[in-house]
Amino acid sequence: MNMARRIPSAKFAKDALIYIICGLIAIGMIMPLIWSILTSLKPDNEIFQLPIKWLPSTVTFEHYMKAFTTVPFGLYFWNSFYLAMMGVLFNLFLGSLSGYAFAKFEFKGKEIYFRILLAAMMIPGVVTMIPTFFVLNHFPLLGGNNILGNEGYGMLNSYWAVILPGASGPFAVFFMRQFFVSLPNDLMEMGRIEGAGEFRIFWKIYLPLTKPALATLGIFTFQAGWNSFLWPLIVLNDPSMKTIQMGLQAFSYNHKVQYGPMMAAAFVAILPILILFLYLQKYFVQGIAFSGIKG
């Protein structure tokens, strides 16, 4: 009897310890966000006041007004949203199409191509920047280039220079392939018996079943596109095409940083990511759970 009582109490203590550790980690991770939000609401003289005051004595929205008047922050916000959404649409469609082919079709060299895909996932993005820039710069018949890809700037300084390199990333193909593998082949055979074409089977039967995976991949893709800084900085020279991450540079110049407006702008910049994750959280968890079921 005593042994039976000890086992539940030991399990309760273990679970309580795990929850406490996870709670402390969560607090540690969210503290920078809380600090930035509170800093954006503080007057300038309280931002670096010692001893540190977490709560502002007076709440001010002056930094938010300055963030939107110092630079055309609304335009940068729209540019980032457009690029991120275009990246999501291309990545979801092309990644799903490629993942479906790897999961459900048999073709010559399938295993070799898939291994090359896995190898491509191991290459850091910064390594491919120079060759990607070269290809975009010498794209034939665009941006003043001739048929040989010379004399102009190709696709540089256009939104397509940001969208196309990540239109179907290796991770998107691998992620969707893992999800399609977990779906039964009987659905494909039934569609063929009913006379449906291969694309219709993919579009009408299989793709609607992948909503959790699509939501998860959509979050990852949107976050990557929204937070992208270095690549847009390299290929976009027109000030009207700047993204929100590039716009944050305006608050740091001559070795001086306007921390109040920067924290306000940074908080506005992360709002879409927070809203997207909260709205799609259920699908996000399901997608992570299902995508690794089969190899």
N, C-alpha and C positions, 0 to 999 in steps of 0.2 A: 504493500500500500504506500509506504514511504517512498519507494523507488518510483512508483507511478506518479507521485506528486513532484518528485525532483525533476523528471524529464520535461514536463511542460514548463516548469519554472526556469530550467536551464535554457530551453528554447526561447522563452520570453526574454530572458536576459540577453541572449545572443542577438535576437531581432532588435531589441531596444538599442544595443550597442551599434548595430549596423545603421539604424535610423539616425542615431546621434551623429555618427561619423559623416553620413551622407548630408545631414542637415548643416554641419559645420562647413563641409566642402561647398555646399550650395551658397551659404552665406558669404564665404570667401570669394566665390566667383561673381556674386551679384553686387558686392560692395563697390567695385569701380563704377558700375552703372549708376548706383545710388549716389555716389559721390559726384559724378558728372552732372546728374540731374539737379542735385542741390546746389552745385557750383553755378549752374546756369541761372539759378534764381537768387543768387547772392549779389549784394552790391560789390563793386570793385574792391573796396577797402577791407572786405571780410574774406576774400578768396584765400589769401595766404596769411590770415591772422593767426598769431600764436598766443596762447594755446589754440589748437584747431577747434573751430565751432562747426559742427556738422549742420545744425539748423540755422538758416539765415534769420537775423533779427527782423529784417523786413524783406518780404517777397517782392522782387522786381522782375518785370518782363522786358527790361531795357535791352538785355543781351539778345533776346530773340528778335526785337525790332532791328537792332544793329546788324544781326546776322543776315537779315533779308534786305537790308539797305546797302551794306558794304559791297556785296556782290549780287548779281542776278540769281539769287539762290533758287527761286521758283523755276527759272529756265533750266538750271543744272539738275534740279530735281526731276523735271520732265525728261531731260535727256537720259538720265540714269534709268528711269522707269521704262522708257522706250527700248533702250538697249537690253535691259534685263528681261523684259517681256518677249522681245524678239528672240533672244537667246533661249528662253524657256520653250517657246513654240517650236523652233527648229530642233532643239535637243530632244524634246519629247517625241516629235514625229519621227525624225530620222533615227534616233536612238532606239525607239520602239520597233521601227521597221527592220533595222539591222539585227536587233536582239531577237526578233521573231524568226528571222531567217536562220540565225545560228542555232536557235532552239528547236525549230520544227522541220527544217529542210536538210536533206543530205546532198552535198555537192562536193566536187573534187577539191581537195586542199582545205577542207573545212577546219580540220584540226590545226593545220599549219597557220591559217589566217587567224584563228582564235588565239593561238599562242603568241603570234605577233601582236595582237591586240592587247594581251595581258602584259607583254613586254613594254608596249607603248605607255601603259599606265605607270610604269616605274620611272619614266623619263621626266625629270623636273620641267615644268613649263618654261622656266627661264632659259633652259638650254635651247629650246626651239624658237625663241624670239627672233634671233638674227635670221635664220633661214625663212621663217614666216614673213618677216619684214621684206626680205629680198623678193620672195614670190609675189607679194602684194604690190611691191614697187614696180615690178617688171611684168605686170599682167598685161597681155597684148590688147591693143585697141581700146584701152580705157585710160582716162586721165591724161590724154595727149600722147599715149604710147603708140608706136607703130606696130606692125604685125610681129616684130621681133621683141617687143616689150621694152623699147628704148625711147628716149627723148621726152618722157613725161614722168608722172608720179604714180601712174597706175590707180590702184584702189585706195591709196593713202589719203588721209584727210576726208574720209567718208565713213558713215556708220557701218557700211559693209565690211570695212577693215577690222571692225571689232566683232561683228556678228558671225561672219563666215568661219574664222579659225576655230571657233568653238561650237559650230553648228551641230556636230555629232561627235562628241568626245568619247574616248575609249571607255571611260567610266560609265557613261550613259548606256552604251551598247552592252557592256558587261552586266550592269545592274538589271536592265530589262531582260537580258537573256536568262539570267538566273530566275526571274519571275515567270517567264514563259515556260521554262523547263518544268516548273511545278504544276502547270496546267495540263490536263489530259489530252492525248492526241485524238481521242474519240470524237471530240468536237470538230476537229478538222476533217475527219473522215465523214462525219454526218453532213457537214457543209458541202463537201465534194459530191456526195450522193444526191443532195438536193440541187446540184447544178451550179453552185456558187463558185465564182472565180477565186483565185488565191488571195488577191488583195481584198476582196469582199469578205472572205473568211477572216482575214486579219482585222479588218476595220469594223465589221459588224458583230463578230463572235468573240474574238480574243481580246481586242483592245478594251472593250467595256469592262472586262474582268480584271483589268490591271489598274483600276483607279487608285488603290493604295500605293502601288509602285510609282505611278505617274505623279501622285501628290508628293511623295518623298523626293523623287528626282526633280520635280518642279521647285521644291524648296531649296535643294542643293544648288540647282542651276541659277535660280533667281538670286540667292545669296552671293554666289560667286560673281555673277554679272553686276550686281548692285555694288559690291565691295571692290570691284576691279579698279585699280589705280594706275599701275605701271604701264600696262599695254595701251589703254586709251591715251595716256600721257605721251606715249611714243608715236602713235599713228594719227592722233587728232591735233591739228595745229590751229584750227579756227576757234577763237574764243567763244563763239556762240554754240559750239558743239561740246563744250566741256561737261564733264560729269560732276555729280555732287561730291565725290571723293576728291576730285581735282580742285573743286571750289573751296575745300577746307584749307588749302594752302594760303588763301587770301588772308587768313588770320595769323599767319606766321611769316614775318619778314624782318630783315635787318637784325636777325638774332633776337627778335622780340616776339612774344606770343600774346595775343589777346585771349586769355583763357576763358573769360566769360562768354563772349560770342562764339568761340570755338566749341565750348561745351554745349551751348544751345544748338548750334548747327549740327554737331555730332549726334545729339539726341533726336533731332528731326530726321537725320539721315538713317538712324536705325529703326525708326517707327515702322516703316513698311515691312521690315524683316520680322519684327515682333508680332505685328498684326497677322502676317501670313502664317507664321508658325502657330500662333494660338488658334487660328481658324482651321488649319489643316493638321492639327496635332494628332487627331485620331487616325487619320490616314497615314501620317508619318510613322507612327508606332507599328501599324499593320504592315506597311511596306518594308520596314527594317526586319520584321519578324519573318515574312514570307519569302523575301528575296534570297535568303541563304539556305533554303530548305534542301535543294538538290544541287549537285555540281555537274 
